[in-house]
Amino acid sequence: MLRINPALFLLSLPFSLQAQESYSIVVDRSFSMVSGAENLLTIDRGAWTLENKFIPPSWFDEQPVVGKVAGVAFRFAKTVALDQVIDQYTCLLQHEVFGHGAKAREYGMKDITYTLNLSYPYGSGQGTTFGVSPDDNPISQDQYILYNTGGVEANAILSKHIVLNWLQRGAINFRETFLYERASNDLTQYLWETKWGKSGVEGNDMLEYERAVNAREGLFDPAEYKLTVNDLAKQALVICLDPFQYFSLYTFFKTYLYSGEESFEFPMIDMGSTKYLPSFHLGLTPFGSEIYLDNYVVRSSKVIDLYFRYGIPSFHRSWGLGINGLNVINSDPFSFDVRFDIWNQPVVTIYDYNTYLSRGGLGGALSCTAYANLVRTFSTIRLITEVETKTVGYLPGEPLGDAVVLRLGLNLVLEAH
């Protein structure tokens, strides 16, 4: 019997020699976490491109000590007064509107409202989402858990999209560093602030997750909880094994703040014509916490994310794996991204208009994104059509039940310099 390794197959396909990055405006039925991440990154890219043009990192000769001190002071002040405020608000929008809000829209909630505040020095930086389930369509316990974790899940999706752009480009711009640090550490920061008592009790997503995920297993007394905020805070430190945390910090402090330069070409493990980097992070599911290992592989314009997920057995055992390939087939005027996921999970329950559906065990998802070139000028504008189908089961950024997801939009390809 012939066996084909999917990762090796994708990497063996014809590829272009030109590195690139792309940004999209996409829509889907619920304005999901995925569409939110794509759209916010595109808006953010346009904003910081204009900002860097009109407010460059360096304005004068910084060779003398006084010039260097003045340059560092200018860049630090700009970061505090402008850049970090924009980045924090972008993450807040993703957390509330495309995190909790996406789940509320998916579940058919009504009267969805948000409060969104700018961060220091202009405000508290806090936000809230509120929605009401209609009487004829209450949600299950598992759906309720995902509504509460939707904010941190959405920012994990945002941080993954940032990394994929970096891998396509091979470099990090300083204006993306705070955005990445904020998005990728949303869960870790939330857990540790809750553990240290620096986040309020009312409306605290992490405390509600602790209560709900234990109640799901019949544990209602906090003294009997098998998974606590303290446990999760320790597990979240696996983010320290994410190399992009250190690359982004280096880009901000050394490349930008000290040297006054815009971008840093980060290193990867060199494997001839292929480059590789591993990365770890924590995720929350309706049935407990999971550790993710992403194996990023780059070969010219082709980017592959081969990931594994392991369910920490506080209550159940679970596992999953998948492969996400960007630009794996490129035959002008078309190109394609493909993604395949498979998992083995405990039973999850979905309530959908008077029907309860409970299913567990093996499940999977398959997605194909097609790009068709429309206009070529200083860059390429492409039409996007993404079709995804999945079975019942938890997959970050996607509906919990059986689903066919259609996303449409436009994509702008920028040549990396």
Secondary structure, 3 states (H helix, E strand, C coil): CCCCCHHHHHHHCCCCCCCEEEEEEEECCCCCHHHHHHHHHHHHHHHHHHHHHHCCCCCCCCCCHHHHHHHHHHHHHHHHHHHHHHHHHHHHHHHHHHHHHHHHHHCCCEEEEEEECCCCCCCCCCEEEEEECCCCCCCCHHHHHHHHHHHHHHHHHHHHHHHHHHHHHCCEEHHHHHHHHHHHCHHHHHHHHHHCCCCCCCCCHHHHHHHHHHHCCCCCCHHHCCCCHHHHHHHHHHHHHCHHHHHHHHHHHHHHHHCCCCEECCCCEEECCEEEEEEEEEEEECCEEEEEEEEEEEECCEEEEEEEEEECCCCCCEEEEEEEEEEEEEECCEEEEEEEEEEEEEEEEEECCCCEEEEEEEEEEEEEEEEEEEEECCCEEEEEEEEEEECCCCCCCCCCCCEEEEEEEEEEEEECC
